[in-house]
Amino acid sequence: MPPKDIRIFFTLFFSLFATITGVGIVVPLLPVYAYQLGANGIYISLIFTSFSISRTVMLPYFGKLSDKKGRKPFITLGLFLYSIVSIAFLLCTEISFLIIVRFFQGIASAMIMPVAQAYIGEITPKGKEGFYMGMFNMSMFASMSFGPLMGGLINDLFNIQTAFICMAVFSFIGFLLSYYLLPPVSSEMIQYRNKESSQWIILLKNRHIVGLFIYRWLYTTCIGIIWTFLPIYAHKEFNLNSSAIGLLLMIGVLTNGVLQPVMGFLSDRINRRHLIILGGLLTLLSMYLMGFSHGFWELFLSSILFGFSGSLAMPPIMALATIYGKEFKSMGAVMSLLTMSHSFGMLTGSILGGVVMEMFTLQIAFPFGAIIIGIGVLLFLILTQELKAGQ
């Protein structure tokens, strides 16, 4: 990778690390905070689904437009809006206002993640897609693991308003890094900017892209269940404090993040499809074990297994997405599709978890997630039968 591309890589790496750390500080505290304000399972779900709905609606627009207009404007504007929206959390005293703020935060998020991933995909050398996407993913997973732990400690030592301030500060740091260190749009190497890129219908007719979409959607549904309801489950059933809950969320994401470059390196050398399937089966096992845990340490080990399973699947998924983005001359569009699947997953995870919580018991939400990822593995197997051995 040339020196200029290395600079771009690490600028985006640290910009997103700072921003997602700030978000990670607050997000695990929101379910318990809303619960203490009197929200039931449905309202808690709406806090997360409002974010997912707005992001999902805007993702196709920003992803496709970045293929034509360049990446930097969307990344910097999105990060700036993130910092502004973060301040609004300080004014939230009612559930309805919290839902509205999360809605606008989702719009800002739609400008950032798929466009940044598309930027990385553009500068990734051929044959090393898994390694570089795994390295980049590490910034997201490491920040998501560090954030919840910080959030738990801040909430125990101070209050949730202090956590909101930290989120705003970290988001603004991410904006400054991207604004001053990313090169101007004119120097971006989007080779097909002035050419006709593939239409959405063409991308969605590709069975392999659809297989990646469905797998990530149903895998992220499990994440949505964990992030939305594990804090309440641990607090209600085992009386764990915020620090312990933050640690539970941190360890799974940290395991995933630390192993991303290793698994990415591995996915450039062995069958990527096999890694994705193995990761899905281990996700199924971890969700089942989480639902039948009897205390902190069993939840802790289940979270580690969930993180390990994600590290097996995500680098090969992103490597294949990078290959298809270049093949169809639609890197932003392909990455936005994958990010949409993530949003759908968080949306369906929180909604289904909320319905299960109201109709049955909170504990059942986790084995229900195991069934969902099992369906995802099966559909991925069917849709990607023709993947080449090297993929």
KEMISE-379401 format. One record per residue: residue number from 1; x, y, z of N, C-alpha, C, O in turn. Coordinates in steps of 0.02 Angstrom, whole numbers. Atoms other than C-alpha are relative to their C-alpha. Layout:
// KEMISE-379401
  num    n_px    n_py    n_pz   ca_px   ca_py   ca_pz    c_px    c_py    c_pz    o_px    o_py    o_pz
  NUM       X       Y       Z       X       Y       Z       X       Y       Z       X       Y       Z
...
This chain:
// KEMISE-379401
  num    n_px    n_py    n_pz   ca_px   ca_py   ca_pz    c_px    c_py    c_pz    o_px    o_py    o_pz
    1      43     -60       0       0       0       0      44      62       0      88      68      43
    2     -40     -61       3      75     170     -51      -7      43      63     -57      37      98
    3       2     -43     -60     116     299      87     -64      41       5     -92      49      59
    4      61     -40      -1     -33     408      36     -59     -41      24    -100     -17      63
    5      56      43     -20    -153     262      55       6     -21      73     -45     -30     106
    6     -10      17     -70     -76     215     222     -25      57      44     -56      45      96
    7      24     -58     -38    -112     392     283     -76       1       2    -106      14      54
    8      73       2       3    -293     378     224     -27     -54      46     -74     -43      83
    9      22      57     -40    -311     209     307       0      17      75     -50       7     109
   10      -5     -13     -72    -250     266     478     -41      62      21     -62      66      79
   11      44     -56     -16    -345     431     470     -71     -24      12    -102      -6      61
   12      67      27      -8    -507     337     445      -3     -47      61     -53     -49      97
   13      -4      47     -56    -453     206     572     -10      37      66     -52      18     107
   14       4     -35     -64    -428     331     713     -61      47       4     -86      59      59
   15      61     -40      -1    -573     444     661     -60     -40      24     -98     -18      66
   16      56      42     -20    -696     302     676      10     -29      70     -38     -40     107
   17     -13      25     -67    -610     235     831     -25      49      52     -58      30     101
   18      21     -52     -47    -639     400     921     -76       7       2    -106      10      56
   19      72     -11       4    -818     419     860     -39     -59      31     -84     -49      71
   20      37      59     -24    -876     240     896      13     -12      74     -30     -39     108
   21     -13       4     -72    -791     243    1066     -51      43      37     -79      22      88
   22      49     -45     -31    -902     392    1109     -70     -30       0    -106     -25      50
   23      66      30       4   -1057     302    1048      -4     -60      47     -55     -71      81
   24      -1      59     -43   -1007     143    1140      -5      16      74     -29     -25     113
   25       5     -21     -69    -996     239    1303     -73       4      22     -90     -13      78
   26      70     -15     -17   -1182     281    1296     -48     -57     -15     -92     -71      25
   27      51      48      24   -1274     144    1199     -16     -54      51     -76     -68      61
   28      19      51     -49   -1260       6    1332     -37      26      60     -71     -12      95
   29      35     -30     -57   -1327     127    1463     -72      17     -16    -113      24      30
   30      67     -23      19   -1482     174    1363     -56     -48      21    -107     -24      46
   31      56      44     -20   -1586      16    1395     -17       5      75     -76      12      93
   32      12      -5     -73   -1564      24    1585     -27      69      17     -71      75      59
   33      23     -69     -13   -1586     214    1583     -75       6     -18    -114      34      20
   34      71      -3      21   -1750     197    1486     -43     -43      45     -99     -23      62
   35      37      45     -45   -1806      53    1596     -14      34      67     -68      27      95
   36       8     -36     -63   -1779     161    1751     -49      58      -7     -80      79      42
   37      49     -53      13   -1885     297    1670     -71     -27      -9    -119      11     -17
   38      66      31       4   -2028     172    1659     -17     -30     -67     -74     -49     -78
   39      14      27      66   -2011     111    1480      -7     -76       3      29    -110      40
   40       6      73       5   -2072     -65    1440      42     -26     -58      80      12     -89
   41     -42      30      52   -1994    -185    1315      -9      32     -68      40      40    -105
   42      13     -30      65   -2078    -104    1164      33      68      -7      64      83     -58
   43     -31     -66       2   -2019      72    1207      76      -5      -2     109      34     -36
   44     -72      10       3   -1843       9    1239      21     -20     -71      72       3     -96
   45     -15      20      69   -1848     -72    1067      -2      61     -46      40      66     -91
   46       7     -59      44   -1905      93     988      62      46       4      78      78     -46
   47     -60     -41      -7   -1750     182    1056      53     -24     -50      90      17     -79
   48     -49      28      46   -1644      65     950     -26      -4     -71      12       7    -119
   49      27       6      68   -1761      41     803      -5      68     -35       0      70     -96
   50       3     -66      31   -1779     229     774      66      16     -34      67      45     -89
   51     -66      -9      29   -1592     236     743       8     -42     -63      30     -18    -115
   52      -8      46      56   -1596      84     629     -44      19     -59     -22      13    -117
   53      45     -19      54   -1746     146     529      28      58     -41      31      55    -102
   54     -25     -59      36   -1673     316     487      64     -15     -37      74       7     -93
   55     -63      17      34   -1502     245     447     -14     -44     -60      16     -33    -113
   56      15      45      55   -1575     107     338     -29      37     -60     -11      23    -117
   57      31     -38      54   -1680     229     237      51      43     -38      46      49     -99
   58     -48     -46      31   -1533     347     203      62     -34     -28      97      -4     -69
   59     -61      34      22   -1396     218     174       7      -6     -76      60      10    -103
   60      -8       7      73   -1432     182     -11      16      67     -34      56      69     -81
   61     -11     -66      30   -1435     368     -51      73      22       9     106      41     -39
   62     -68     -24     -13   -1270     413      33      54     -45     -30     104     -22     -55
   63     -49      47      29   -1179     255     -23       8       9     -74      64      14     -99
   64      -3      -7      73   -1224     274    -206      27      69     -19      67      75     -66
   65     -22     -67      16   -1196     463    -205      75       8      10     108      46     -26
   66     -72      -6     -13   -1021     442    -132      41     -31     -57     100     -13     -65
   67     -34      27      58    -976     339    -286      10      53     -54      55      47     -96
   68      -3     -53      51   -1005     496    -390      33      64      26      71      96     -11
   69     -22     -64     -27    -964     642    -275      63      -4      42      93      48      59
   70     -59       7     -43    -820     571    -173     -18     -19      71     -76     -12      91
   71      12      27     -67    -801     501       3       6      53      55     -35      53     102
   72     -15     -45     -56    -731     643     109     -59      43      22     -71      48      82
   73      55     -43     -23    -883     761     109     -50     -35      45     -74      -7      94
   74      50      37     -40    -999     627     177      29     -22      67      -5     -20     118
   75     -31      22     -63    -876     562     307       6      58      49     -13      51     107
   76     -10     -56     -45    -834     734     377     -67      30      24     -74      46      83
   77      65     -27     -20   -1014     798     376     -35     -47      49     -65     -25      97
   78      32      48     -45   -1077     639     456      30       1      70      -7      -1     120
   79     -33      -3     -66    -948     648     596     -18      64      37     -26      64      98
   80      18     -64     -32    -988     831     628     -72      -3      27     -85      19      83
   81      69       6     -23   -1175     795     638      -6     -47      60     -47     -37     104
   82      -1      46     -57   -1138     651     755      16      38      65     -15      26     117
   83     -19     -38     -60   -1054     771     877     -56      47      22     -67      57      82
   84      55     -45     -17   -1200     894     867     -58     -39      32     -86     -18      83
   85      55      41     -26   -1331     758     894      16     -26      69     -28     -34     111
   86     -21      26     -66   -1230     691    1041     -17      49      56     -36      28     111
   87      16     -51     -50   -1257     855    1133     -75      -2      18     -94      12      75
   88      72       1     -11   -1445     834    1113     -20     -52      53     -72     -46      85
   89      15      51     -51   -1439     680    1225      -3      31      70     -38       5     114
   90       0     -33     -65   -1404     797    1371     -69      29      17     -85      39      76
   91      66     -31     -10   -1578     871    1347     -56     -51       7    -114     -32      18
   92      52      52      -1   -1669     704    1348     -22     -15      72      18     -37     114
   93      29      17     -65   -1783     683    1498     -61     -45      -7     -88     -69      43
   94      58      42      13   -1924     585    1415      17     -51     -54      61     -40     -95
   95     -13      54      48   -1929     424    1314     -11      24     -71      28       7    -116
   96      15     -22      68   -2008     510    1163      56      42     -29      73      35     -88
   97     -55     -42      23   -1866     637    1151      62     -43     -14      99     -30     -62
   98     -56      46      10   -1738     498    1168      -6     -36     -67      43     -45    -103
   99      14      34      63   -1818     408    1021      14      46     -60      43      25    -110
  100     -11     -49      54   -1813     567     913      74      13     -11      97      15     -68
  101     -71     -13       5   -1630     601     951      35     -59     -34      79     -50     -76
  102     -30      59      31   -1584     422     905     -17      -3     -75      23     -27    -115
  103      20      -1      70   -1680     445     741      49      43     -41      72      22     -94
  104     -46     -44      36   -1569     592     689      72     -25       4     112     -13     -41
  105     -67      30      -4   -1414     503     750       9     -53     -54      63     -62     -80
  106      -3      50      53   -1457     364     626      14      31     -68      50       1    -108
  107     -13     -35      63   -1457     489     482      74      17      -6     105       7     -58
  108     -71     -16       0   -1283     549     531      43     -62     -11      93     -61     -47
  109     -38      62       6   -1223     370     545       1     -26     -72      50     -56     -94
  110       4      24      69   -1282     331     367      52      32     -45      69       5     -97
  111     -51     -35      40   -1155     457     301      70     -28      12     115     -17     -29
  112     -67      16     -22   -1008     378     390      24     -70     -19      70     -78     -59
  113     -28      67       2    -989     190     397       8     -29     -70      63     -49     -88
  114     -10      30      66   -1024     128     219      48      39     -44      84      10     -84
  115     -44     -42      41    -932     275     142      73     -10      21     117     -14     -22
  116     -69      13     -24    -778     247     252      23     -69     -22      80     -77     -43
  117     -18      67      22    -781      61     211      13      -1     -75      57     -37     -99
  118     -11      -4      72    -796     102      26      68      32     -15     103      10     -61
  119     -65     -34       9    -645     218      41      57     -51      11     104     -54     -28
  120     -50      51     -14    -544      77     120       1     -52     -55      55     -75     -76
  121       4      50      54    -606     -45     -12      36      24     -63      67     -16     -98
  122     -32     -27      60    -543      71    -150      76      -5       3     108     -16     -48
  123     -73      -2      -6    -365      77     -82      30     -68      20      90     -73      29
  124     -23      66     -20    -355    -108     -34      34     -37     -58       3     -43    -111
  125     -33      37      54    -227    -208    -137     -36     -66     -14     -64     -97      31
  126      32      62      20    -294    -356    -234      33     -59      34      94     -63      38
  127     -26      59     -34    -275    -520    -142      10       9      74      25     -39     109
  128      -9     -13     -72    -264    -436      29     -62      32      30     -59      68      80
  129      63     -31     -22    -446    -386      48     -18     -20      72     -39      22     112
  130      18      24     -67    -473    -493     204      42      33      54      16      53     106
  131     -44     -28     -51    -321    -427     296     -14      74      13     -20      95      70
  132      10     -72     -10    -351    -241     265     -70      16      26     -78      61      67
  133      66     -12     -28    -538    -250     296      -3     -24      72     -38       6     113
  134      -4      23     -69    -501    -350     453      35      51      45      13      63     101
  135     -36     -52     -37    -377    -218     509     -46      60      13     -48      88      68
  136      45     -57      -8    -505     -81     478     -57     -16      48     -76      26      89
  137      53      21     -46    -642    -179     567      24       3      72     -16      14     118
  138     -27       0     -68    -527    -187     717     -12      68      34     -24      70      95
  139      13     -66     -29    -549       2     742     -71       5      27     -82      34      79
  140      70      -3     -21    -737     -20     753     -12     -45      61     -44     -24     109
  141      14      46     -54    -738    -173     865      39      18      63      13      10     119
  142     -38     -20     -59    -600    -110     979     -33      59      35     -36      61      97
  143      34     -58     -29    -691      55    1004     -66     -20      32     -85       7      84
  144      64      22     -28    -857     -34    1033      11     -39      65     -33     -40     108
  145     -15      36     -61    -773    -141    1166      24      47      55       6      39     113
  146     -27     -49     -48    -682       3    1250     -55      46      26     -57      63      85
  147      53     -46     -17    -836     115    1248     -46     -24      56     -57      12     104
  148      45      24     -52    -956       6    1351      34      -4      69       2      12     120
  149     -34       3     -65    -825     -22    1487       8      70      29      -5      81      88
  150      -5     -69     -23    -792     165    1496     -69      26      23     -74      61      74
  151      67     -23     -17    -979     197    1498     -22     -25      68     -51      13     108
  152      18      28     -65   -1006      80    1644      36      34      57       7      49     109
  153     -40     -33     -53    -865     158    1744     -22      72      10     -28      95      67
  154      21     -71      -5    -920     337    1705     -67       5      35     -77      48      77
  155      66      -2     -31   -1099     298    1754       4     -16      75     -32      14     115
  156      -7      18     -71   -1045     217    1919      35      55      39      17      67      97
  157     -38     -51     -36    -922     356    1963     -34      69      -3     -29     108      44
  158      31     -66       9   -1022     505    1896     -74     -10     -13    -112     -27      32
  159      70      10      19   -1188     496    1801      -3      -8     -76      47       0    -111
  160       8      11      72   -1259     463    1628       9      64     -40      28      61     -99
  161     -11     -64      35   -1252     649    1583      74      10     -17      91      36     -69
  162     -72      -2      14   -1062     639    1597      18     -44     -59      60     -27    -100
  163     -11      45      56   -1067     492    1477     -21      33     -66      12      24    -117
  164      22     -36      60   -1166     598    1352      51      52     -22      64      60     -82
  165     -51     -50      15   -1034     735    1362      61     -33     -32      89      -7     -81
  166     -57      37      28    -896     608    1328     -14     -21     -72      30     -18    -114
  167      18      19      68    -989     546    1174       7      59     -47      33      51    -103
  168      -6     -59      42    -999     723    1105      72      18     -14      90      36     -70
  169     -71     -17       7    -813     754    1135      35     -48     -47      72     -27     -92
  170     -33      50      42    -756     592    1055     -23       7     -73      17       0    -119
  171      25      -8      69    -868     620     903      32      60     -34      48      57     -94
  172     -31     -60      29    -796     794     877      74     -12     -16      99      15     -66
  173     -70      19      15    -618     724     886       3     -37     -66      47     -25    -107
  174       2      37      63    -664     603     746     -11      46     -59      20      37    -112
  175      11     -49      53    -729     748     642      64      39     -16      81      46     -75
  176     -61     -39      11    -569     850     665      53     -41     -37      85     -16     -83
  177     -50      43      33    -458     704     615     -16      -9     -74      28      -2    -116
  178      18      12      70    -555     669     455       2      64     -41      22      63     -99
  179       2     -63      36    -575     852     407      70      25     -19      80      49     -75
  180     -67     -29      12    -391     899     421      49     -50     -31      98     -29     -63
  181     -50      49      22    -302     736     376     -19     -38     -63      26     -63     -97
  182      18      34      62    -403     659     235      17      46     -59       5     106     -55
  183     -15     -42      58    -345     720      63     -63      27     -32    -117       0     -20
  184      59     -28      33    -462     827     -44     -33     -50     -47      -2     -99     -68
  185      38      45      43    -596     745    -150      34     -10     -68      30     -65     -96
  186     -31       4      67    -500     782    -310      54     -53      -5      70     -75     -60
  187     -54      49       2    -364     659    -259     -25     -71      14      14    -119      12
  188      28      66     -13    -482     514    -220       1     -42     -64     -16     -17    -118
  189      -8      43      58    -453     366    -335     -62     -42     -12     -60    -103      -7
  190      61      36      19    -632     320    -381       0      -4     -76     -22      43    -109
  191     -13       6      72    -594     255    -555     -63       4     -42     -59      20    -102
  192      61       2      39    -776     241    -606     -46      58      16    -106      55       3
  193      42     -56     -22    -837     409    -539     -40      30     -58     -98      48     -50
  194      34     -30      58    -880     473    -713     -28     -52     -47     -49     -36    -103
  195      28      53      41    -937     305    -778     -65     -24      30     -82      -6      87
  196      64      26     -23   -1103     216    -762      13     -59      48      41    -110      28
  197      -7      55     -48   -1102     111    -603     -62     -43      -1    -113     -24     -28
  198      55      48       2   -1213     -39    -577     -61      26      38     -54      57      91
  199      62     -19     -34   -1395      -8    -532     -14     -48      57      11    -104      59
  200      16      42     -58   -1467     -75    -370     -29     -67     -21     -12    -119       8
  201      33      62      20   -1571    -204    -462      51     -52     -24      41    -112     -15
  202     -52      45      23   -1413    -277    -541      37     -31      59      51     -91      59
  203     -34      26     -60   -1327    -293    -372     -43     -51      36     -18    -103      59
  204      44      43     -38   -1479    -374    -293     -18     -64     -38     -46    -111     -10
  205      10      62      38   -1491    -502    -434      58     -49       9      54    -107     -10
  206     -58      43     -11   -1320    -570    -385     -12     -41      64     -19     -14     118
  207      16      44     -56   -1351    -721    -273      52       4      56      35      -2     115
  208     -52      -2     -51   -1185    -705    -185      -6      63      43       3      59     104
  209      10     -62     -39   -1216    -524    -134     -61      -7      45     -59      15     103
  210      60      11     -41   -1390    -572     -74      16     -47      58      -8     -37     114
  211     -19      46     -53   -1313    -716      25      39      36      55      28      23     114
  212     -38     -39     -49   -1190    -597     110     -47      46      40     -41      53     100
  213      48     -45     -32   -1333    -475     146     -42     -37      53     -48     -14     109
  214      44      37     -46   -1446    -607     226      40     -25      60      16     -21     116
  215     -39      26     -56   -1307    -684     330      16      56      50       6      48     110
  216     -18     -54     -46   -1250    -517     400     -63      28      35     -60      47      93
  217      63     -23     -29   -1431    -464     428     -19     -43      61     -33     -17     115
  218      22      44     -54   -1472    -617     534      53      -7      55      36     -17     113
  219     -53      -1     -52   -1303    -616     622      -8      62      43      -2      59     104
  220       7     -63     -38   -1330    -434     671     -65       1      40     -69      37      89
  221      60       7     -42   -1504    -479     732      19     -27      68      -9      -6     119
  222     -24      26     -64   -1414    -578     866      36      55      40      28      59     101
  223     -32     -56     -34   -1307    -426     906     -53      47      29     -46      71      85
  224      53     -44     -24   -1466    -322     919     -34     -27      62     -49      11     108
  225      29      31     -60   -1539    -445    1044      46       8      60      24      25     115
  226     -48      -4     -55   -1380    -444    1148       7      71      25       3      83      85
  227     -12     -69     -21   -1351    -256    1149     -62      32      30     -57      75      74
  228      61     -30     -26   -1533    -215    1184     -21     -32      66     -45       3     111
  229      31      34     -56   -1578    -347    1312      47     -34      49      27     -51     104
  230     -47      28     -49   -1420    -420    1390       9      46      61      11      20     117
  231      -5     -43     -60   -1401    -264    1502     -58      -8      49     -47     -11     109
  232      58       8     -44   -1578    -285    1568      -1     -70      31     -14     -78      91
  233      -2      69     -24   -1561    -475    1582      51      -8      57      36     -38     108
  234     -52       6     -52   -1398    -461    1681     -18      40      62      -4      18     118
  235      19     -42     -57   -1467    -322    1791     -58     -30      39     -58     -31     100
  236      61      25     -31   -1636    -401    1824       9     -70      31     -13     -81      87
  237      -6      69     -23   -1588    -585    1842      58     -11      49      53     -52      95
  238     -60      13     -40   -1415    -572    1921      23      60      40      74      57      74
  239     -14     -60     -38   -1416    -396    1995      71      27     -11     104      49      36
  240     -66     -25      17   -1256    -346    1904      -2      76      -7     -52     103     -29
  241      -2     -73       6   -1201    -164    1911      22      20     -70      35     -22    -113
  242     -15     -26      67   -1160     -52    1762      70     -21     -23      79     -35     -83
  243     -68      18      19    -974     -93    1765       3     -73     -23      36     -89     -73
  244       0      71      19   -1005    -281    1759     -36     -10     -67     -13     -50    -109
  245      36       5      64   -1132    -260    1618      43      27     -57      45      -2    -111
  246     -45     -27      50   -1010    -150    1523      55     -49     -18      75     -54     -76
  247     -52      49      12    -877    -285    1543     -26     -58     -43       9     -82     -87
  248      30      54      40    -995    -418    1473      -5      20     -73      10     -20    -118
  249       6     -24      69   -1028    -313    1319      68      11     -32      79       0     -91
  250     -67     -15      25    -846    -264    1304      37     -62     -22      69     -62     -75
  251     -44      57      13    -768    -437    1308     -17     -35     -66      29     -58    -100
  252      18      31      63    -867    -506    1161      24      41     -59      52      14    -107
  253     -21     -44      55    -832    -356    1051      76       4      -4     104       6     -58
  254     -73      -3      -2    -650    -348    1107      30     -63     -31      78     -59     -70
  255     -23      63      30    -624    -531    1063      -6       2     -75      39     -18    -112
  256      12      -7      72    -699    -498     893      51      46     -32      81      30     -83
  257     -45     -50      28    -593    -343     864      72     -21      -2     106     -10     -53
  258     -70      20      -3    -426    -414     919      17     -52     -53      72     -53     -80
  259     -13      55      46    -445    -565     806     -14      18     -73       1     -22    -118
  260      17     -19      69    -504    -469     651      59      -3     -49      53     -35    -101
  261     -56       4      48    -331    -445     570      24     -71     -11      41     -90     -68
  262     -23      69       6    -282    -626     605     -47     -39     -45     -25     -74     -91
  263      49      36      41    -443    -695     532      -3      28     -71     -16      -9    -118
  264      -3     -29      66    -431    -573     388      59     -28     -40      51     -44     -99
  265     -59      30      31    -255    -636     349     -15     -72     -20       4     -94     -74
  266      17      70      13    -322    -814     360     -49      -5     -59     -44     -51    -100
  267      51       3      52    -469    -775     245      28      14     -70      -4      -1    -120
  268     -32     -11      65    -349    -719     107      35     -62     -25      60     -64     -81
  269     -38      60      17    -274    -893     107     -41     -65      -1     -20    -114     -32
  270      41      60       2    -414   -1018     137     -71      19     -21     -86      79     -30
  271      68     -11      26    -596   -1037      82     -40      46      46     -52      30     104
  272      36     -50     -40    -692    -884     141     -70     -25      18     -95     -11      72
  273      67      26     -13    -859    -971     127       0     -46      61     -46     -43     102
  274      -4      47     -57    -805   -1106     251       8      38      66     -21      19     117
  275      -9     -40     -61    -749    -975     377     -66      32      22     -82      34      81
  276      64     -32     -16    -917    -886     366     -49     -50      30     -84     -35      79
  277      45      52     -25   -1014   -1048     392      19     -21      71     -24     -28     114
  278     -23      19     -67    -907   -1099     541     -16      54      51     -38      39     107
  279      16     -55     -45    -929    -927     617     -74       1      18     -92      15      75
  280      72       1     -13   -1118    -942     600     -20     -55      48     -62     -44      92
  281      16      55     -45   -1125   -1111     686      22      14      72     -12      -3     119
  282     -23     -19     -68   -1022   -1046     833     -43      56      29     -52      59      90
  283      46     -51     -24   -1136    -894     843     -63     -32      28     -88     -12      81
  284      59      36     -23   -1284   -1012     859      12     -30      70     -30     -23     114
  285     -16      31     -65   -1199   -1105    1002       5      52      55     -21      42     110
  286     -10     -51     -52   -1152    -945    1095     -67      31      21     -77      45      81
  287      65     -28     -17   -1330    -875    1086     -40     -49      44     -74     -28      91
  288      35      51     -40   -1401   -1038    1154      27      -1      71     -12      -1     119
  289     -31       3     -66   -1277   -1042    1298     -16      63      41     -24      60     102
  290      14     -63     -34   -1310    -859    1340     -69      -1      33     -77      25      88
  291      68       2     -26   -1495    -892    1365      -8     -46      59     -57     -40      96
  292       5      48     -55   -1461   -1032    1488      57       8      50      76     -39      84
  293     -53     -16     -48   -1324    -948    1590     -30       7      70     -90      21      78
  294      22      -3     -69   -1334    -949    1780      36      54      40      28      57     101
  295     -35     -52     -36   -1225    -801    1823      50      36     -44      52      25    -105
  296     -46     -44      37   -1089    -679    1772      49     -40     -42      57     -24    -101
  297     -55      33      36    -953    -803    1722     -24     -40     -60      11     -44    -110
  298      27      35      58   -1064    -906    1608     -18      49     -55      -7      36    -114
  299      13     -53      49   -1122    -746    1523      65      25     -30      69      39     -90
  300     -66     -23      21    -940    -693    1512      29     -46     -54      52     -23    -106
  301     -28      49      47    -884    -853    1424     -43      -3     -64     -15     -11    -118
  302      44       0      59   -1036    -850    1308      15      61     -44      13      57    -105
  303     -16     -62      37    -991    -671    1259      66      -8     -38      72      16     -94
  304     -64      12      34    -812    -724    1218     -11     -43     -62      16     -29    -115
  305      14      45      57    -877    -865    1107     -36      38     -56     -22      27    -115
  306      35     -39      50    -995    -744    1020      49      46     -38      44      53     -99
  307     -50     -43      32    -849    -625     986      45     -39     -47      61     -16    -101
  308     -43      42      42    -741    -766     919     -36     -20     -64      -6     -20    -118
  309      38      21      59    -879    -824     802      -6      57     -51      -2      46    -111
  310       4     -58      44    -897    -647     732      66      14     -35      66      35     -93
  311     -66     -13      31    -710    -632     701      14     -49     -56      52     -32    -102
  312      -9      48      55    -717    -788     592     -38      22     -62     -13      12    -118
  313      44     -13      57    -857    -723     482       8      69     -32       3      75     -93
  314       2     -68      26    -838    -535     464      55      17     -51      39      46    -103
  315     -51     -17      50    -668    -518     375     -13     -32     -68      -7       3    -119
  316      14      27      67    -713    -642     235     -62      31     -32     -64      38     -93
  317      59     -33      28    -884    -558     215      20      67     -30      -1      83     -86
  318     -20     -66      26    -804    -386     195      49      -7     -58      50      35    -103
  319     -46      12      57    -668    -457      81     -40     -14     -63     -24      14    -116
  320      42      15      58    -801    -528     -35     -38      62     -23     -47      73     -83
  321      34     -62      17    -896    -363     -28      46      47     -38      24      80     -85
  322     -49     -41      34    -738    -271     -80      11     -23     -72      14      18    -118
  323     -10      29      66    -712    -388    -228     -60      17     -45     -51      37    -103
  324      60     -14      40    -893    -365    -287      -8      75     -12     -33      95     -65
  325       4     -72       9    -884    -177    -260      42      24     -59      21      67     -98
  326     -43     -17      57    -739    -165    -383     -26     -30     -65     -23       1    -117
  327      25      34      59    -816    -290    -502     -59      36     -31     -64      42     -92
  328      61     -33      25    -981    -196    -516       8      76      -3     -40     111     -18
  329     -13     -72       2    -900     -23    -506     -49      39      44     -74      92      25
  330      48     -30     -46   -1011      18    -357      21     -14      72     -18     -43     111
  331     -25      16     -67    -904       8    -200     -45      30      54     -61      -3     103
  332      42     -32     -51   -1010     134    -104     -68     -35       6     -94     -43      61
  333      66      33       0   -1172      47    -155       4     -68      33     -40     -86      73
  334      -6      66     -29   -1110    -126    -108      11       5      76     -20     -32     115
  335     -12      -9     -72   -1044     -66      61     -62      26      36     -74       8      94
  336      61     -24     -32   -1206      25      95     -51     -57       6     -89     -58      55
  337      44      58      -6   -1301    -137      59      18     -41      62     -25     -63      99
  338     -22      38     -59   -1195    -226     190     -16      37      65     -34       6     115
  339      17     -38     -60   -1221     -84     313     -75       1      11     -98       2      68
  340      73       6      -7   -1408     -90     277     -18     -66      34     -62     -68      76
  341      14      64     -32   -1405    -273     324      14       3      75     -21     -28     115
  342     -16     -10     -71   -1323    -222     488     -57      38      34     -77      20      90
  343      55     -39     -28   -1460     -93     518     -63     -42       7     -98     -38      57
  344      58      45      -3   -1596    -219     476       7     -48      59     -41     -62      94
  345     -11      47     -55   -1517    -337     600     -12      31      68     -45       1     111
  346      11     -35     -63   -1513    -211     742     -75      14       9    -101      12      65
  347      71     -15      -2   -1692    -166     698     -40     -62      19     -80     -61      66
  348      39      61     -13   -1761    -343     693      19     -31      67     -23     -60     101
  349     -21      28     -64   -1657    -396     843     -34      34      59     -58       0     105
  350      31     -36     -56   -1725    -260     956     -76      -9       0    -106     -15      53
  351      73       9       3   -1905    -279     893     -19     -70      23     -63     -79      65
  352      17      69     -18   -1909    -469     904      15     -14      74     -23     -49     107
  353     -17       9     -71   -1821    -465    1073     -53      32      44     -72       3      95
  354      52     -34     -39   -1950    -340    1137     -65     -39       0     -98     -44      52
  355      61      39       5   -2096    -446    1074       5     -63      43     -41     -80      80
  356     -10      60     -40   -2023    -603    1153      -1      16      74     -29     -21     114
  357      -2     -21     -70   -1992    -508    1315     -71      11      27     -86      -7      84
  358      68     -14     -22   -2175    -454    1322     -43     -62       0     -86     -70      44
  359      44      58       7   -2253    -619    1265      23     -60      41     -19     -99      65
  360     -26      58     -37   -2139    -745    1352      43      25      58      18      57     104
  361     -47     -24     -50   -1986    -712    1458      61      28     -35      75      10     -92
  362     -60     -31      30   -1829    -609    1427      52     -52     -19      86     -45     -69
  363     -51      52      11   -1721    -766    1437      -8     -34     -68      42     -54     -98
  364      14      35      62   -1805    -842    1283      27      37     -61      37       7    -114
  365     -24     -40      56   -1742    -700    1172      66     -27     -28      78     -23     -88
  366     -67      21      22   -1566    -775    1165      -2     -67     -39      28     -69     -93
  367       7      59      43   -1608    -954    1106     -40      13     -63     -30     -20    -114
  368      35     -20      60   -1729    -871     985      50      28     -51      43      15    -111
  369     -53     -25      43   -1576    -781     915      40     -57     -31      63     -51     -88
  370     -36      58      26   -1491    -951     895     -36     -30     -60      -5     -50    -109
  371      40      25      56   -1633   -1008     783       8      45     -61      14      21    -118
  372      -5     -49      55   -1619    -849     679      66      -7     -37      67      -9     -99
  373     -65       6      34   -1432    -867     644       6     -68     -34      41     -75     -85
  374       1      65      34   -1461   -1051     603     -33       5     -69     -10     -25    -117
  375      33     -13      64   -1581    -995     466      47      38     -47      50      24    -106
  376     -47     -39      39   -1449    -870     408      54     -43     -31      72     -34     -90
  377     -52      45      26   -1316   -1005     389     -28     -43     -56       5     -53    -107
  378      31      43      50   -1435   -1117     292     -11      38     -66       5      13    -119
  379      12     -40      60   -1485    -978     170      66      19     -34      70      18     -96
  380     -65     -16      29   -1303    -927     147      28     -60     -38      56     -53     -92
  381     -24      61      33   -1259   -1108     105     -33      -8     -69       0     -24    -118
  382      38      10      62   -1395   -1115     -29      19      52     -52      28      36    -111
  383     -10     -55      47   -1360    -945    -108      72       5     -25      84      35     -78
  384     -71      -9      19   -1169    -960    -117      31     -66     -21      92     -74     -15
  385     -27      66      19   -1150   -1138    -182      53       6     -55      98     -36     -59
  386     -44      -6      58   -1058   -1074    -337      62      43      13      99      58     -34
  387     -60     -38     -14    -924    -973    -247      62     -41     -18      65    -101      -4
  388     -61      34      20    -752   -1015    -316      40     -20      61      33       9     115
  389     -40      26     -56    -630   -1110    -207      42      55      32      50      55      93
  390     -41     -54     -27    -520    -957    -187     -37      52      39      -7      92      75
  391      41     -49     -35    -665    -857    -119     -28     -28      64     -64       7     100
